[in-house]
Every structure is written in C-alpha cells, then in structure tokens.
C-alpha cells in the first residue's frame, strides 16, 4: 500500500460526484468533518470482517437491509426503531428456521447519497440537476433546492451519529432481548399471514427458553440472548466525505473509513481504474461491490485483485443485482471464476434494483413475486456452482407503506398512491419483509 493514501483517489476519474459551485464552502465543510470524532471504530470493522468470513465459509448468512435513501425530513426515533424491529424479526426467522447465525448489516447511519442515471431531471420543459440524496441537495424541484450544498455533508454526519447512537442503545440496552421477540411484531404486520406465522414461531422460542431454564441453564448470563451486534453500511459514493472520515488506527497503523462499518461500491462506480476502487482498496473495512448483468469474469477477478489481494475471508462481498430473468445466465460463470481463483468472497443477492419499473400510475415500483424469482434463481445458480448463497440485500422500511406490489397481503397498482413515501426507490413494508424472510429461510433449508 505504499502507493496509496486517503487522497490518492483524487488522481483518478471519479464518477457520480456532485458539482459544487462554491469550492470554498466545500473545503470548509470537509475540513470540519476531518476534525469530528469517528462514527465507528476500527476494532468493530475487524469484528465484522471476521463474521463475514464465516459467511464466506458457509457458516453464516448476511442480512443487509434498510432504506433506499435516508431522509433529513423523515428522521425520527420511531422510524429508526421500526426499521430495526423488522431487521430483528427477519434475523430471528432466518436463524430459527435454518440454525445459521445471521450477520445484521443495516443500510442506516450514512445511506444519504444516491447515484443517478442522468445528471439532470426535466419536468414540463424545465431542466434542473438531479436529486442525489439529502446529503447533496433537496428533493424539491426548484433551482435553489437542487444546488449541491456542502453543509449537507456535515448535517449528514450529525444525523448518522444520532442514528448510530440510538441503534447501539436499542441493540445493547434490552430492546433486542430475545424475551421481547413478540413485541417486535408491529400491529399492522401482526394480522398478516406472515405476522401470524411469526407469532407461532415466537411462541416456540418462548417454550425453548423455558426448557433451557428448566435444564438449569443460566439465561441471564448468556449475553447473546439479550443483545445483538448491528453494523452499519452505506454506498461510499461521496469520496470527499469518505476521505474526511478516514482515520489511521492507533493499534495497527492501518487506515479505516470510520463513516460506517462496511462500505460498498455501486454498479455505476466499480471501474477498476476509477476513484472509488482506488479509495476503498486502501481502507481496512470490509467492502462490498454491486455486480450487475454486464459484469464479466475479468471484472470480478480484477476487483478481487484490487480490493482483496491478500484473500482475507470476509474482506470482500459481491452483491449480485442481475434481474430476475438474467441472473441464471450471467451469474454462474462469475461464481465459477471466483471459486476457481480461491478468493474467499461472500456472495449475496440484491433482488430489487434490477427489477424496478414504472407502473402505469406513474409510480416507480417493484413486484414482490419478481423479487422472489431473482432470489430463487440466485440460490439455484449458487447451488449449481457449489457456492454458499451468503445473504440478501434488501430495501425496506418499518412503516406501513404501499411502494412495492404483491406480497401475501397483496398490494395492487391502484394502492401505490395511498402511502408512497420513498424519496427514491420503492421499499418493502414490514409484512412483505417478513414474507421474504420466511421464503428465503425455505430456500436456505433446501
């Protein structure tokens, strides 16, 4: 790493970066960020790498889930708690159904920026810069709101700190205690088919805990029953922000991006000679890379060499986002190439991004049945190649939204407008998320 520094990415082409008109304001914001405390710690990132190494070896499963893009305006303790509840519910379903530990990765405390297919957006003949997430500009369609504001980087940091503080308090302070397994089932989800199935499973967990206590096992002394590890993750899109939060670890001398435990590179920014790969190759965090339908054998092997040259288990996760009709054809050669190379990669599936479309009503949506088709095809491709299907990457919310079609309590096209609240992409609600967890558990058992 002698040829790397936290700023060496600046010599490369950086895709998807905002155009800031006030360079002085940008420099001031980044200077302020460099002086702020880290959001996460190097030791936590190393712990996550070890846990992901278990997933790479087929001994754990990754659940990466949360908002498409976090919002400044919709920020509240209730929304954070509700998302965490859904993640805990899904984790319990997966663990209890399969007997496999679940690594909990939240798309929270930093998922504010979004890549865009176009730099501009046009409405009624008016063209303005595209909305790139609350850490860049505002969703409101007017010239002032769409200006990239560097102070939003600082605001994003502080909201991430507040979010992470609450997530840590909830996950370690009793909220995640297994004795509360019934209380995670939210009222609007509890009456659904999957909600009732979850309640039956929760009752079985209660009986198992009573049995363990009757056997003389000291449940109070088993920390794993009372608290959980929830790690944060986001797409490392805004490289100035990520560089400003990169710190040298006092124990190892290695650099870590302290904005999140895990960072990932998107499908649009994974160029081998690009700035995002250059920056992330030098930080010690576990890394993810989104891999789409145009990915080739040379792409994935090149990413392995660049991001994980020492073949550290858990260091690198490939997040497949191929599309339901494409994954069976495109993914197997990539699985085989990485397997033959000996790289201990975690393979997970994002079944949502490549299955988004515009509904006749004008709303962008996803169909739950198509999401499950991609997951089934992903599991089938992994099984055929002898590769462990290491996890799922899902956009969800704990709120009772109507953004994705289908599910056991079916949402119809005419219902989309009732509670469509996402700023960017459509998310599964709690009922649909539980549906998915039970079906993924069945795929894992198979």
Secondary structure, 3 states (H helix, E strand, C coil): CCCCCCCHHHHCECCCCCCCCCHHHHHHHHHHHHCCCCCCCHHHHHHHHHHHHHHHCCCEEEEEEECCCCCCCCCCHHHHHHHHHHHHHHHHHHHHHHCCEEEEEEECCCCCCCCCCCCEEEECCEEEECCCCCCCCCCCCCCCCCCCCCHHHHHHHHHHHHHHHHHHHHHHCCCCCHHHCCCCCCHHHHCCHHHHHHHHHHHHHHHHHHHHHHCCCCHHHCHHHCCCCEEEEEECCCHHHHHHCEEECCCCCCEEECCCCEEEECHHHCCCCEHHHHHHCCCCCEEEEEECCCCCHHHHHHHHHHHCCCCCCCCEEEEECCCCCCHHHHHHHHHHHHHHHCCCCEEEECCCHHHEEECCCCCEEEEHHHHHHHHHHHHHHHHHHCCCEEEEEEEECCCCCCCCEECCCCECHHHHHHCCCCCCCCCECHHHHHHHHHHHHHHHHC
